[in-house]
Amino acid sequence: MEQTIPVLTPGATYRLSCWMRTDNQSMSLGVKNHGAVQSSTGKTGTGNTWTKHTHTFTMGAAATSATVY
């Protein structure tokens, strides 16, 4: 799943957070198309539990939107 977030501030740092039900699988939370190198944070859950994921990124100098996934 992806979503483009418009109207972000160039050069600003943002933190993404979400809860994922991982069911013993690896999941990632990341950002792309934000004027900097695509990046993500991965995590593997244990059992059928909800796991909080957090990922911090900095916008490129001229970028005003980002795609999160």
Buried (B, 14 or more C-beta within 10 A) or exposed (E): EEEEBEEBEEEEEBEBEEEBEBEEEEBEBBBBBBBBEEBBBEBEBEEEEEBEBEBEBBBBEEBBEBBBE
